[in-house]
Amino acid sequence: MLVIVTENVPHRLRGRLAVWLIEIRAGVYVGDLSAKVREMIWQQVEVGLEDGNAIMAWSTNTESGFDFLTLGENRRLPVELDGLKLVSFYPIEDNKDENAL
């Protein structure tokens, strides 16, 4: 099983992903493809991402049963801990002016 989730990507990339995968919700694609095709699709995502972000998760023979890659700016940061890939979060940026009341 392969899942790709995209945010703020160009329409041409979304259309390109829809050629190989089923878009079950806006920006969420699923399919069951070989590792070679999965790598080719991720290369397409890398080329067409522009200012958006994406994550790709797939089933594999690991402790958790899956692996994933991320691309683009996002608050989530993949972290490996004792052989498990987990997700850490960057702190929320405070955009308030310190001098304002």
Secondary structure, 3 states (H helix, E strand, C coil): CEEEEEECCCHHHHHHHHHHCEEEECCEEEECCCHHHHHHHHHHHHHHCCCCEEEEEEECCCCCCEEEEEECCCCEEEEEECCEEEEEECCCCCCCCCCCC
